[in-house]
Amino acid sequence: MSTTYVRPDEGQHSPMIDGDHVAKAAVKDAQGAFEVFEVFAPAAPMAPPHVSPWSGVLYLLEGRITAYVDGRAYHVEPGGLVVFPAGTPGTFEVVGDSARALAITTGDGAGRFFADFASSVPADQPAADSMAAILSVTERHGVALAGPTH
């Protein structure tokens, strides 16, 4: 592994239904792998609940969100943190105008998923209008859609 430095305005942008996921770092060494993203999420319909093969940590920097993990709602304010365990249904919705978060995922698959999703699914359309594309991308990356949040 080598040192990585990324300026505040740098990173690979992946605009998705639930916000722009900006890849900041991907780390892989003998102890494992993880990826770091900055997420800029506008007030918009939330992404469908989904089950990912990686765990994720969402640390809220600005705004407010409601995170839904395994059927339970968590009202998160700046400085709050939610863990989305691998294999557990989850999603989030922005409360207010927008939110900004730091996301860290285990393994090295989330970045590929975000990039594929961003290039395959229009971010400016409701999820229901893009379901065929969503299902195609999720299947390629081992992500599955789950049932309703509440």
N, CA, C and O atoms as a GROMACS GRO file, in nm:
protein
  600
    1MET      N    1   0.085  -0.117   0.000
    1MET     CA    2   0.000   0.000   0.000
    1MET      C    3   0.090   0.123   0.000
    1MET      O    4   0.199   0.122   0.055
    2SER      N    5   0.040   0.229  -0.064
    2SER     CA    6   0.114   0.355  -0.063
    2SER      C    7   0.023   0.467  -0.013
    2SER      O    8  -0.099   0.452  -0.008
    3THR      N    9   0.084   0.578   0.023
    3THR     CA   10   0.008   0.692   0.072
    3THR      C   11  -0.077   0.750  -0.040
    3THR      O   12  -0.034   0.757  -0.155
    4THR      N   13  -0.198   0.789  -0.006
    4THR     CA   14  -0.288   0.853  -0.102
    4THR      C   15  -0.329   0.988  -0.046
    4THR      O   16  -0.364   1.000   0.071
    5TYR      N   17  -0.324   1.090  -0.130
    5TYR     CA   18  -0.374   1.222  -0.093
    5TYR      C   19  -0.471   1.266  -0.201
    5TYR      O   20  -0.438   1.262  -0.320
    6VAL      N   21  -0.589   1.308  -0.160
    6VAL     CA   22  -0.690   1.355  -0.254
    6VAL      C   23  -0.736   1.492  -0.207
    6VAL      O   24  -0.776   1.508  -0.092
    7ARG      N   25  -0.732   1.590  -0.295
    7ARG     CA   26  -0.778   1.725  -0.262
    7ARG      C   27  -0.930   1.726  -0.245
    7ARG      O   28  -0.998   1.637  -0.296
    8PRO      N   29  -0.984   1.825  -0.175
    8PRO     CA   30  -1.129   1.831  -0.153
    8PRO      C   31  -1.212   1.826  -0.280
    8PRO      O   32  -1.322   1.770  -0.279
    9ASP      N   33  -1.164   1.881  -0.390
    9ASP     CA   34  -1.244   1.885  -0.512
    9ASP      C   35  -1.212   1.770  -0.609
    9ASP      O   36  -1.257   1.773  -0.723
   10GLU      N   37  -1.136   1.672  -0.565
   10GLU     CA   38  -1.097   1.560  -0.651
   10GLU      C   39  -1.174   1.433  -0.618
   10GLU      O   40  -1.232   1.420  -0.510
   11GLY      N   41  -1.172   1.341  -0.711
   11GLY     CA   42  -1.234   1.210  -0.694
   11GLY      C   43  -1.321   1.178  -0.815
   11GLY      O   44  -1.362   1.266  -0.889
   12GLN      N   45  -1.349   1.049  -0.832
   12GLN     CA   46  -1.433   1.004  -0.943
   12GLN      C   47  -1.579   1.016  -0.902
   12GLN      O   48  -1.622   0.953  -0.806
   13HIS      N   49  -1.655   1.097  -0.975
   13HIS     CA   50  -1.797   1.118  -0.946
   13HIS      C   51  -1.882   1.008  -1.007
   13HIS      O   52  -1.863   0.969  -1.122
   14SER      N   53  -1.976   0.958  -0.928
   14SER     CA   54  -2.075   0.861  -0.974
   14SER      C   55  -2.212   0.911  -0.933
   14SER      O   56  -2.261   0.875  -0.826
   15PRO      N   57  -2.276   0.995  -1.018
   15PRO     CA   58  -2.411   1.044  -0.984
   15PRO      C   59  -2.511   0.930  -0.989
   15PRO      O   60  -2.524   0.860  -1.089
   16MET      N   61  -2.582   0.912  -0.878
   16MET     CA   62  -2.678   0.802  -0.867
   16MET      C   63  -2.811   0.856  -0.817
   16MET      O   64  -2.824   0.975  -0.789
   17ILE      N   65  -2.910   0.769  -0.806
   17ILE     CA   66  -3.044   0.809  -0.762
   17ILE      C   67  -3.038   0.877  -0.626
   17ILE      O   68  -3.110   0.974  -0.603
   18ASP      N   69  -2.955   0.827  -0.535
   18ASP     CA   70  -2.953   0.880  -0.398
   18ASP      C   71  -2.841   0.981  -0.376
   18ASP      O   72  -2.812   1.017  -0.261
   19GLY      N   73  -2.776   1.029  -0.482
   19GLY     CA   74  -2.674   1.132  -0.467
   19GLY      C   75  -2.549   1.100  -0.546
   19GLY      O   76  -2.535   0.993  -0.605
   20ASP      N   77  -2.457   1.196  -0.544
   20ASP     CA   78  -2.329   1.181  -0.613
   20ASP      C   79  -2.230   1.115  -0.518
   20ASP      O   80  -2.197   1.171  -0.413
   21HIS      N   81  -2.183   0.997  -0.554
   21HIS     CA   82  -2.085   0.924  -0.474
   21HIS      C   83  -1.947   0.952  -0.534
   21HIS      O   84  -1.918   0.908  -0.645
   22VAL      N   85  -1.864   1.026  -0.462
   22VAL     CA   86  -1.734   1.065  -0.513
   22VAL      C   87  -1.628   0.973  -0.451
   22VAL      O   88  -1.604   0.978  -0.330
   23ALA      N   89  -1.568   0.890  -0.533
   23ALA     CA   90  -1.465   0.797  -0.485
   23ALA      C   91  -1.341   0.876  -0.446
   23ALA      O   92  -1.285   0.949  -0.528
   24LYS      N   93  -1.298   0.862  -0.321
   24LYS     CA   94  -1.181   0.933  -0.270
   24LYS      C   95  -1.060   0.842  -0.257
   24LYS      O   96  -0.947   0.886  -0.281
   25ALA      N   97  -1.081   0.716  -0.220
   25ALA     CA   98  -0.968   0.624  -0.206
   25ALA      C   99  -1.016   0.480  -0.209
   25ALA      O  100  -1.127   0.448  -0.164
   26ALA      N  101  -0.931   0.394  -0.262
   26ALA     CA  102  -0.951   0.249  -0.257
   26ALA      C  103  -0.821   0.191  -0.202
   26ALA      O  104  -0.714   0.212  -0.258
   27VAL      N  105  -0.832   0.118  -0.092
   27VAL     CA  106  -0.714   0.065  -0.024
   27VAL      C  107  -0.723  -0.087  -0.020
   27VAL      O  108  -0.826  -0.143   0.017
   28LYS      N  109  -0.615  -0.152  -0.057
   28LYS     CA  110  -0.609  -0.298  -0.051
   28LYS      C  111  -0.469  -0.337  -0.008
   28LYS      O  112  -0.371  -0.296  -0.070
   29ASP      N  113  -0.461  -0.416   0.099
   29ASP     CA  114  -0.331  -0.465   0.145
   29ASP      C  115  -0.350  -0.603   0.207
   29ASP      O  116  -0.457  -0.662   0.193
   30ALA      N  117  -0.250  -0.653   0.273
   30ALA     CA  118  -0.256  -0.788   0.330
   30ALA      C  119  -0.365  -0.804   0.436
   30ALA      O  120  -0.410  -0.915   0.461
   31GLN      N  121  -0.409  -0.693   0.498
   31GLN     CA  122  -0.513  -0.699   0.600
   31GLN      C  123  -0.654  -0.691   0.543
   31GLN      O  124  -0.751  -0.715   0.615
   32GLY      N  125  -0.669  -0.658   0.416
   32GLY     CA  126  -0.802  -0.649   0.356
   32GLY      C  127  -0.813  -0.528   0.265
   32GLY      O  128  -0.713  -0.475   0.216
   33ALA      N  129  -0.938  -0.485   0.242
   33ALA     CA  130  -0.962  -0.374   0.152
   33ALA      C  131  -1.079  -0.291   0.202
   33ALA      O  132  -1.169  -0.341   0.269
   34PHE      N  133  -1.075  -0.161   0.168
   34PHE     CA  134  -1.188  -0.073   0.194
   34PHE      C  135  -1.184   0.042   0.095
   34PHE      O  136  -1.080   0.071   0.035
   35GLU      N  137  -1.299   0.108   0.079
   35GLU     CA  138  -1.309   0.222  -0.010
   35GLU      C  139  -1.372   0.338   0.066
   35GLU      O  140  -1.450   0.318   0.159
   36VAL      N  141  -1.336   0.462   0.026
   36VAL     CA  142  -1.386   0.582   0.091
   36VAL      C  143  -1.454   0.670  -0.013
   36VAL      O  144  -1.401   0.692  -0.122
   37PHE      N  145  -1.573   0.719   0.020
   37PHE     CA  146  -1.652   0.803  -0.069
   37PHE      C  147  -1.704   0.924   0.006
   37PHE      O  148  -1.731   0.918   0.126
   38GLU      N  149  -1.719   1.034  -0.065
   38GLU     CA  150  -1.793   1.148  -0.014
   38GLU      C  151  -1.925   1.146  -0.090
   38GLU      O  152  -1.926   1.138  -0.213
   39VAL      N  153  -2.036   1.153  -0.017
   39VAL     CA  154  -2.168   1.144  -0.079
   39VAL      C  155  -2.238   1.278  -0.064
   39VAL      O  156  -2.257   1.328   0.047
   40PHE      N  157  -2.278   1.336  -0.178
   40PHE     CA  158  -2.357   1.459  -0.182
   40PHE      C  159  -2.498   1.418  -0.222
   40PHE      O  160  -2.521   1.379  -0.336
   41ALA      N  161  -2.592   1.426  -0.128
   41ALA     CA  162  -2.727   1.376  -0.153
   41ALA      C  163  -2.829   1.490  -0.148
   41ALA      O  164  -2.842   1.556  -0.045
   42PRO      N  165  -2.902   1.512  -0.258
   42PRO     CA  166  -3.008   1.612  -0.257
   42PRO      C  167  -3.136   1.553  -0.200
   42PRO      O  168  -3.150   1.431  -0.188
   43ALA      N  169  -3.229   1.640  -0.164
   43ALA     CA  170  -3.362   1.592  -0.126
   43ALA      C  171  -3.426   1.536  -0.253
   43ALA      O  172  -3.447   1.610  -0.349
   44ALA      N  173  -3.456   1.410  -0.253
   44ALA     CA  174  -3.513   1.343  -0.370
   44ALA      C  175  -3.571   1.211  -0.322
   44ALA      O  176  -3.543   1.168  -0.210
   45PRO      N  177  -3.652   1.146  -0.405
   45PRO     CA  178  -3.699   1.013  -0.364
   45PRO      C  179  -3.579   0.923  -0.337
   45PRO      O  180  -3.482   0.923  -0.412
   46MET      N  181  -3.586   0.846  -0.229
   46MET     CA  182  -3.472   0.763  -0.191
   46MET      C  183  -3.458   0.643  -0.284
   46MET      O  184  -3.553   0.602  -0.351
   47ALA      N  185  -3.338   0.588  -0.287
   47ALA     CA  186  -3.312   0.466  -0.362
   47ALA      C  187  -3.390   0.352  -0.297
   47ALA      O  188  -3.414   0.354  -0.176
   48PRO      N  189  -3.429   0.254  -0.375
   48PRO     CA  190  -3.499   0.139  -0.316
   48PRO      C  191  -3.410   0.071  -0.212
   48PRO      O  192  -3.288   0.068  -0.228
   49PRO      N  193  -3.470   0.016  -0.106
   49PRO     CA  194  -3.389  -0.060  -0.010
   49PRO      C  195  -3.316  -0.172  -0.084
   49PRO      O  196  -3.372  -0.235  -0.174
   50HIS      N  197  -3.192  -0.196  -0.046
   50HIS     CA  198  -3.112  -0.296  -0.115
   50HIS      C  199  -3.017  -0.365  -0.017
   50HIS      O  200  -2.988  -0.315   0.091
   51VAL      N  201  -2.971  -0.481  -0.060
   51VAL     CA  202  -2.880  -0.563   0.018
   51VAL      C  203  -2.749  -0.570  -0.059
   51VAL      O  204  -2.746  -0.616  -0.173
   52SER      N  205  -2.641  -0.526   0.004
   52SER     CA  206  -2.510  -0.524  -0.060
   52SER      C  207  -2.420  -0.634  -0.004
   52SER      O  208  -2.437  -0.674   0.111
   53PRO      N  209  -2.324  -0.682  -0.083
   53PRO     CA  210  -2.230  -0.782  -0.032
   53PRO      C  211  -2.119  -0.720   0.051
   53PRO      O  212  -2.035  -0.793   0.105
   54TRP      N  213  -2.114  -0.589   0.064
   54TRP     CA  214  -2.015  -0.520   0.146
   54TRP      C  215  -2.084  -0.448   0.260
   54TRP      O  216  -2.201  -0.411   0.248
   55SER      N  217  -2.015  -0.429   0.370
   55SER     CA  218  -2.065  -0.346   0.480
   55SER      C  219  -2.030  -0.202   0.450
   55SER      O  220  -1.932  -0.174   0.380
   56GLY      N  221  -2.110  -0.110   0.503
   56GLY     CA  222  -2.084   0.031   0.482
   56GLY      C  223  -2.105   0.110   0.611
   56GLY      O  224  -2.192   0.078   0.692
   57VAL      N  225  -2.024   0.212   0.626
   57VAL     CA  226  -2.037   0.306   0.737
   57VAL      C  227  -2.073   0.440   0.674
   57VAL      O  228  -2.006   0.485   0.581
   58LEU      N  229  -2.178   0.504   0.723
   58LEU     CA  230  -2.216   0.636   0.675
   58LEU      C  231  -2.204   0.733   0.792
   58LEU      O  232  -2.278   0.723   0.890
   59TYR      N  233  -2.111   0.828   0.781
   59TYR     CA  234  -2.087   0.929   0.884
   59TYR      C  235  -2.138   1.061   0.827
   59TYR      O  236  -2.085   1.111   0.728
   60LEU      N  237  -2.240   1.118   0.889
   60LEU     CA  238  -2.304   1.237   0.836
   60LEU      C  239  -2.224   1.363   0.871
   60LEU      O  240  -2.194   1.389   0.988
   61LEU      N  241  -2.190   1.439   0.768
   61LEU     CA  242  -2.114   1.563   0.784
   61LEU      C  243  -2.204   1.685   0.788
   61LEU      O  244  -2.183   1.775   0.870
   62GLU      N  245  -2.305   1.690   0.702
   62GLU     CA  246  -2.396   1.803   0.692
   62GLU      C  247  -2.536   1.754   0.661
   62GLU      O  248  -2.554   1.649   0.598
   63GLY      N  249  -2.637   1.830   0.706
   63GLY     CA  250  -2.776   1.796   0.678
   63GLY      C  251  -2.830   1.693   0.775
   63GLY      O  252  -2.771   1.666   0.881
   64ARG      N  253  -2.942   1.635   0.737
   64ARG     CA  254  -3.005   1.529   0.817
   64ARG      C  255  -3.058   1.421   0.724
   64ARG      O  256  -3.104   1.450   0.613
   65ILE      N  257  -3.050   1.298   0.770
   65ILE     CA  258  -3.105   1.186   0.693
   65ILE      C  259  -3.183   1.095   0.787
   65ILE      O  260  -3.167   1.098   0.909
   66THR      N  261  -3.268   1.014   0.727
   66THR     CA  262  -3.326   0.900   0.797
   66THR      C  263  -3.271   0.777   0.727
   66THR      O  264  -3.296   0.757   0.608
   67ALA      N  265  -3.198   0.696   0.801
   67ALA     CA  266  -3.141   0.572   0.746
   67ALA      C  267  -3.233   0.458   0.786
   67ALA      O  268  -3.279   0.450   0.900
   68TYR      N  269  -3.258   0.369   0.693
   68TYR     CA  270  -3.339   0.250   0.719
   68TYR      C  271  -3.248   0.129   0.706
   68TYR      O  272  -3.196   0.101   0.598
   69VAL      N  273  -3.229   0.057   0.816
   69VAL     CA  274  -3.142  -0.060   0.818
   69VAL      C  275  -3.220  -0.175   0.880
   69VAL      O  276  -3.262  -0.168   0.995
   70ASP      N  277  -3.239  -0.280   0.801
   70ASP     CA  278  -3.309  -0.400   0.847
   70ASP      C  279  -3.445  -0.366   0.907
   70ASP      O  280  -3.484  -0.422   1.009
   71GLY      N  281  -3.517  -0.274   0.842
   71GLY     CA  282  -3.652  -0.239   0.884
   71GLY      C  283  -3.662  -0.136   0.996
   71GLY      O  284  -3.773  -0.101   1.036
   72ARG      N  285  -3.550  -0.089   1.047
   72ARG     CA  286  -3.553   0.009   1.156
   72ARG      C  287  -3.506   0.145   1.104
   72ARG      O  288  -3.412   0.154   1.025
   73ALA      N  289  -3.573   0.252   1.149
   73ALA     CA  290  -3.537   0.388   1.108
   73ALA      C  291  -3.444   0.452   1.209
   73ALA      O  292  -3.464   0.441   1.330
   74TYR      N  293  -3.341   0.519   1.158
   74TYR     CA  294  -3.245   0.593   1.242
   74TYR      C  295  -3.243   0.737   1.192
   74TYR      O  296  -3.215   0.762   1.074
   75HIS      N  297  -3.272   0.831   1.281
   75HIS     CA  298  -3.271   0.973   1.246
   75HIS      C  299  -3.131   1.026   1.276
   75HIS      O  300  -3.091   1.037   1.392
   76VAL      N  301  -3.057   1.059   1.171
   76VAL     CA  302  -2.915   1.091   1.182
   76VAL      C  303  -2.891   1.240   1.159
   76VAL      O  304  -2.939   1.298   1.061
   77GLU      N  305  -2.816   1.301   1.250
   77GLU     CA  306  -2.777   1.441   1.240
   77GLU      C  307  -2.625   1.448   1.221
   77GLU      O  308  -2.557   1.346   1.238
   78PRO      N  309  -2.571   1.564   1.185
   78PRO     CA  310  -2.427   1.575   1.166
   78PRO      C  311  -2.348   1.522   1.286
   78PRO      O  312  -2.378   1.554   1.401
   79GLY      N  313  -2.246   1.442   1.257
   79GLY     CA  314  -2.168   1.377   1.361
   79GLY      C  315  -2.220   1.239   1.395
   79GLY      O  316  -2.154   1.163   1.466
   80GLY      N  317  -2.339   1.205   1.346
   80GLY     CA  318  -2.396   1.072   1.369
   80GLY      C  319  -2.345   0.973   1.266
   80GLY      O  320  -2.302   1.012   1.157
   81LEU      N  321  -2.350   0.847   1.301
   81LEU     CA  322  -2.294   0.742   1.218
   81LEU      C  323  -2.390   0.623   1.215
   81LEU      O  324  -2.450   0.590   1.317
   82VAL      N  325  -2.404   0.561   1.101
   82VAL     CA  326  -2.487   0.441   1.085
   82VAL      C  327  -2.403   0.337   1.013
   82VAL      O  328  -2.335   0.368   0.915
   83VAL      N  329  -2.409   0.213   1.060
   83VAL     CA  330  -2.343   0.101   0.994
   83VAL      C  331  -2.449   0.020   0.921
   83VAL      O  332  -2.551  -0.018   0.979
   84PHE      N  333  -2.424  -0.006   0.793
   84PHE     CA  334  -2.510  -0.091   0.712
   84PHE      C  335  -2.436  -0.225   0.695
   84PHE      O  336  -2.348  -0.236   0.610
   85PRO      N  337  -2.470  -0.327   0.775
   85PRO     CA  338  -2.398  -0.455   0.764
   85PRO      C  339  -2.422  -0.522   0.629
   85PRO      O  340  -2.531  -0.512   0.572
   86ALA      N  341  -2.321  -0.590   0.578
   86ALA     CA  342  -2.336  -0.667   0.455
   86ALA      C  343  -2.452  -0.764   0.471
   86ALA      O  344  -2.471  -0.822   0.578
   87GLY      N  345  -2.529  -0.782   0.365
   87GLY     CA  346  -2.639  -0.877   0.367
   87GLY      C  347  -2.763  -0.828   0.439
   87GLY      O  348  -2.857  -0.905   0.459
   88THR      N  349  -2.767  -0.700   0.477
   88THR     CA  350  -2.880  -0.643   0.550
   88THR      C  351  -2.948  -0.537   0.464
   88THR      O  352  -2.879  -0.452   0.409
   89PRO      N  353  -3.081  -0.540   0.451
   89PRO     CA  354  -3.149  -0.439   0.370
   89PRO      C  355  -3.129  -0.299   0.428
   89PRO      O  356  -3.138  -0.279   0.549
   90GLY      N  357  -3.102  -0.202   0.339
   90GLY     CA  358  -3.086  -0.066   0.386
   90GLY      C  359  -3.097   0.037   0.275
   90GLY      O  360  -3.082   0.006   0.157
   91THR      N  361  -3.125   0.159   0.315
   91THR     CA  362  -3.127   0.275   0.228
   91THR      C  363  -3.133   0.398   0.318
   91THR      O  364  -3.133   0.386   0.440
   92PHE      N  365  -3.138   0.516   0.258
   92PHE     CA  366  -3.154   0.638   0.338
   92PHE      C  367  -3.229   0.742   0.257
   92PHE      O  368  -3.232   0.738   0.134
   93GLU      N  369  -3.291   0.836   0.330
   93GLU     CA  370  -3.354   0.949   0.264
   93GLU      C  371  -3.310   1.078   0.331
   93GLU      O  372  -3.287   1.081   0.452
   94VAL      N  373  -3.297   1.183   0.252
   94VAL     CA  374  -3.255   1.313   0.302
   94VAL      C  375  -3.374   1.383   0.364
   94VAL      O  376  -3.484   1.384   0.307
   95VAL      N  377  -3.353   1.442   0.480
   95VAL     CA  378  -3.454   1.522   0.549
   95VAL      C  379  -3.411   1.667   0.531
   95VAL      O  380  -3.308   1.707   0.586
   96GLY      N  381  -3.486   1.746   0.458
   96GLY     CA  382  -3.446   1.884   0.429
   96GLY      C  383  -3.397   1.895   0.286
   96GLY      O  384  -3.438   1.818   0.199
   97ASP      N  385  -3.309   1.993   0.261
   97ASP     CA  386  -3.265   2.022   0.125
   97ASP      C  387  -3.157   1.930   0.072
   97ASP      O  388  -3.161   1.889  -0.044
   98SER      N  389  -3.059   1.895   0.156
   98SER     CA  390  -2.948   1.812   0.110
   98SER      C  391  -2.871   1.760   0.230
   98SER      O  392  -2.891   1.803   0.344
   99ALA      N  393  -2.782   1.667   0.202
   99ALA     CA  394  -2.695   1.612   0.306
   99ALA      C  395  -2.561   1.577   0.242
   99ALA      O  396  -2.552   1.553   0.121
  100ARG      N  397  -2.458   1.575   0.325
  100ARG     CA  398  -2.324   1.534   0.279
  100ARG      C  399  -2.270   1.437   0.382
  100ARG      O  400  -2.277   1.461   0.502
  101ALA      N  401  -2.215   1.326   0.334
  101ALA     CA  402  -2.168   1.222   0.424
  101ALA      C  403  -2.037   1.163   0.375
  101ALA      O  404  -2.003   1.171   0.257
  102LEU      N  405  -1.966   1.104   0.468
  102LEU     CA  406  -1.848   1.024   0.438
  102LEU      C  407  -1.894   0.879   0.446
  102LEU      O  408  -1.954   0.838   0.546
  103ALA      N  409  -1.867   0.803   0.342
  103ALA     CA  410  -1.904   0.661   0.340
  103ALA      C  411  -1.778   0.577   0.325
  103ALA      O  412  -1.692   0.607   0.242
  104ILE      N  413  -1.769   0.473   0.405
  104ILE     CA  414  -1.657   0.380   0.397
  104ILE      C  415  -1.718   0.241   0.380
  104ILE      O  416  -1.805   0.201   0.457
  105THR      N  417  -1.671   0.169   0.278
  105THR     CA  418  -1.724   0.036   0.252
  105THR      C  419  -1.614  -0.068   0.262
  105THR      O  420  -1.498  -0.040   0.230
  106THR      N  421  -1.650  -0.188   0.306
  106THR     CA  422  -1.553  -0.297   0.313
  106THR      C  423  -1.533  -0.357   0.174
  106THR      O  424  -1.622  -0.349   0.088
  107GLY      N  425  -1.417  -0.416   0.154
  107GLY     CA  426  -1.388  -0.478   0.025
  107GLY      C  427  -1.356  -0.376  -0.081
  107GLY      O  428  -1.328  -0.260  -0.053
  108ASP      N  429  -1.362  -0.422  -0.207
  108ASP     CA  430  -1.328  -0.334  -0.317
  108ASP      C  431  -1.432  -0.336  -0.428
  108ASP      O  432  -1.400  -0.313  -0.545
  109GLY      N  433  -1.558  -0.365  -0.392
  109GLY     CA  434  -1.662  -0.375  -0.494
  109GLY      C  435  -1.757  -0.258  -0.505
  109GLY      O  436  -1.820  -0.241  -0.609
  110ALA      N  437  -1.770  -0.176  -0.403
  110ALA     CA  438  -1.868  -0.067  -0.405
  110ALA      C  439  -1.836   0.036  -0.513
  110ALA      O  440  -1.926   0.083  -0.582
  111GLY      N  441  -1.710   0.070  -0.529
  111GLY     CA  442  -1.673   0.169  -0.630
  111GLY      C  443  -1.707   0.125  -0.771
  111GLY      O  444  -1.756   0.204  -0.851
  112ARG      N  445  -1.682  -0.002  -0.802
  112ARG     CA  446  -1.719  -0.055  -0.935
  112ARG      C  447  -1.871  -0.051  -0.953
  112ARG      O  448  -1.920  -0.016  -1.060
  113PHE      N  449  -1.944  -0.088  -0.848
  113PHE     CA  450  -2.090  -0.084  -0.853
  113PHE      C  451  -2.139   0.059  -0.877
  113PHE      O  452  -2.223   0.082  -0.965
  114PHE      N  453  -2.088   0.156  -0.798
  114PHE     CA  454  -2.132   0.295  -0.812
  114PHE      C  455  -2.103   0.346  -0.953
  114PHE      O  456  -2.189   0.411  -1.013
  115ALA      N  457  -1.984   0.318  -1.007
  115ALA     CA  458  -1.948   0.366  -1.141
  115ALA      C  459  -2.038   0.303  -1.247
  115ALA      O  460  -2.084   0.372  -1.338
  116ASP      N  461  -2.064   0.173  -1.237
  116ASP     CA  462  -2.150   0.104  -1.332
  116ASP      C  463  -2.293   0.158  -1.322
  116ASP      O  464  -2.357   0.184  -1.424
  117PHE      N  465  -2.342   0.175  -1.200
  117PHE     CA  466  -2.477   0.227  -1.179
  117PHE      C  467  -2.489   0.366  -1.241
  117PHE      O  468  -2.585   0.395  -1.312
  118ALA      N  469  -2.391   0.453  -1.214
  118ALA     CA  470  -2.395   0.590  -1.265
  118ALA      C  471  -2.395   0.595  -1.417
  118ALA      O  472  -2.458   0.683  -1.476
  119SER      N  473  -2.325   0.503  -1.481
  119SER     CA  474  -2.320   0.504  -1.628
  119SER      C  475  -2.436   0.430  -1.692
  119SER      O  476  -2.458   0.442  -1.812
  120SER      N  477  -2.512   0.353  -1.614
  120SER     CA  478  -2.620   0.271  -1.669
  120SER      C  479  -2.760   0.318  -1.634
  120SER      O  480  -2.855   0.288  -1.707
  121VAL      N  481  -2.775   0.391  -1.522
  121VAL     CA  482  -2.907   0.429  -1.472
  121VAL      C  483  -2.914   0.582  -1.464
  121VAL      O  484  -2.834   0.643  -1.394
  122PRO      N  485  -3.009   0.645  -1.535
  122PRO     CA  486  -3.019   0.792  -1.529
  122PRO      C  487  -3.050   0.838  -1.386
  122PRO      O  488  -3.146   0.792  -1.323
  123ALA      N  489  -2.967   0.929  -1.334
  123ALA     CA  490  -2.984   0.978  -1.197
  123ALA      C  491  -3.102   1.073  -1.184
  123ALA      O  492  -3.149   1.097  -1.072
  124ASP      N  493  -3.150   1.128  -1.295
  124ASP     CA  494  -3.256   1.227  -1.290
  124ASP      C  495  -3.395   1.169  -1.314
  124ASP      O  496  -3.490   1.243  -1.337
  125GLN      N  497  -3.408   1.037  -1.309
  125GLN     CA  498  -3.537   0.972  -1.327
  125GLN      C  499  -3.574   0.895  -1.202
  125GLN      O  500  -3.486   0.844  -1.132
  126PRO      N  501  -3.704   0.885  -1.172
  126PRO     CA  502  -3.745   0.803  -1.057
  126PRO      C  503  -3.701   0.658  -1.076
  126PRO      O  504  -3.694   0.608  -1.188
  127ALA      N  505  -3.672   0.593  -0.966
  127ALA     CA  506  -3.626   0.453  -0.972
  127ALA      C  507  -3.724   0.365  -1.047
  127ALA      O  508  -3.683   0.275  -1.121
  128ALA      N  509  -3.853   0.388  -1.029
  128ALA     CA  510  -3.954   0.305  -1.095
  128ALA      C  511  -3.943   0.310  -1.247
  128ALA      O  512  -3.974   0.213  -1.315
  129ASP      N  513  -3.898   0.425  -1.301
  129ASP     CA  514  -3.886   0.440  -1.446
  129ASP      C  515  -3.759   0.375  -1.501
  129ASP      O  516  -3.745   0.359  -1.622
  130SER      N  517  -3.667   0.338  -1.414
  130SER     CA  518  -3.539   0.280  -1.456
  130SER      C  519  -3.517   0.140  -1.402
  130SER      O  520  -3.404   0.093  -1.395
  131MET      N  521  -3.624   0.072  -1.364
  131MET     CA  522  -3.610  -0.055  -1.293
  131MET      C  523  -3.535  -0.161  -1.373
  131MET      O  524  -3.457  -0.237  -1.315
  132ALA      N  525  -3.555  -0.169  -1.503
  132ALA     CA  526  -3.484  -0.271  -1.582
  132ALA      C  527  -3.333  -0.248  -1.574
  132ALA      O  528  -3.256  -0.343  -1.557
  133ALA      N  529  -3.289  -0.124  -1.588
  133ALA     CA  530  -3.146  -0.093  -1.580
  133ALA      C  531  -3.093  -0.117  -1.439
  133ALA      O  532  -2.983  -0.169  -1.422
  134ILE      N  533  -3.170  -0.080  -1.338
  134ILE     CA  534  -3.130  -0.100  -1.199
  134ILE      C  535  -3.109  -0.249  -1.171
  134ILE      O  536  -3.008  -0.288  -1.113
  135LEU      N  537  -3.203  -0.331  -1.213
  135LEU     CA  538  -3.192  -0.476  -1.189
  135LEU      C  539  -3.073  -0.536  -1.262
  135LEU      O  540  -3.008  -0.627  -1.210
  136SER      N  541  -3.044  -0.486  -1.380
  136SER     CA  542  -2.929  -0.536  -1.456
  136SER      C  543  -2.798  -0.505  -1.382
  136SER      O  544  -2.711  -0.592  -1.369
  137VAL      N  545  -2.783  -0.381  -1.334
  137VAL     CA  546  -2.661  -0.341  -1.264
  137VAL      C  547  -2.649  -0.415  -1.131
  137VAL      O  548  -2.541  -0.465  -1.099
  138THR      N  549  -2.756  -0.422  -1.055
  138THR     CA  550  -2.748  -0.487  -0.924
  138THR      C  551  -2.710  -0.634  -0.939
  138THR      O  552  -2.631  -0.687  -0.860
  139GLU      N  553  -2.765  -0.700  -1.039
  139GLU     CA  554  -2.732  -0.842  -1.061
  139GLU      C  555  -2.584  -0.860  -1.093
  139GLU      O  556  -2.523  -0.955  -1.046
  140ARG      N  557  -2.527  -0.770  -1.173
  140ARG     CA  558  -2.385  -0.780  -1.209
  140ARG      C  559  -2.292  -0.768  -1.088
  140ARG      O  560  -2.180  -0.818  -1.092
  141HIS      N  561  -2.339  -0.700  -0.981
  141HIS     CA  562  -2.252  -0.672  -0.867
  141HIS      C  563  -2.292  -0.741  -0.737
  141HIS      O  564  -2.239  -0.710  -0.630
  142GLY      N  565  -2.386  -0.834  -0.746
  142GLY     CA  566  -2.426  -0.909  -0.626
  142GLY      C  567  -2.508  -0.828  -0.527
  142GLY      O  568  -2.512  -0.860  -0.408
  143VAL      N  569  -2.574  -0.722  -0.576
  143VAL     CA  570  -2.662  -0.641  -0.493
  143VAL      C  571  -2.804  -0.682  -0.525
  143VAL      O  572  -2.837  -0.707  -0.641
  144ALA      N  573  -2.890  -0.689  -0.424
  144ALA     CA  574  -3.028  -0.730  -0.445
  144ALA      C  575  -3.122  -0.624  -0.388
  144ALA      O  576  -3.096  -0.567  -0.282
  145LEU      N  577  -3.232  -0.600  -0.457
  145LEU     CA  578  -3.333  -0.511  -0.404
  145LEU      C  579  -3.409  -0.583  -0.293
  145LEU      O  580  -3.430  -0.704  -0.299
  146ALA      N  581  -3.450  -0.506  -0.193
  146ALA     CA  582  -3.523  -0.561  -0.078
  146ALA      C  583  -3.664  -0.503  -0.077
  146ALA      O  584  -3.701  -0.426  -0.166
  147GLY      N  585  -3.742  -0.541   0.022
  147GLY     CA  586  -3.880  -0.493   0.034
  147GLY      C  587  -3.886  -0.351   0.084
  147GLY      O  588  -3.782  -0.285   0.099
  148PRO      N  589  -4.007  -0.302   0.111
  148PRO     CA  590  -4.027  -0.165   0.157
  148PRO      C  591  -3.954  -0.138   0.290
  148PRO      O  592  -3.924  -0.229   0.366
  149THR      N  593  -3.927  -0.008   0.315
  149THR     CA  594  -3.855   0.032   0.436
  149THR      C  595  -3.944   0.032   0.559
  149THR      O  596  -3.895   0.008   0.670
  150HIS      N  597  -4.071   0.057   0.543
  150HIS     CA  598  -4.161   0.064   0.660
  150HIS      C  599  -4.301   0.030   0.621
  150HIS      O  600  -4.391   0.030   0.706
   0.00000   0.00000   0.00000
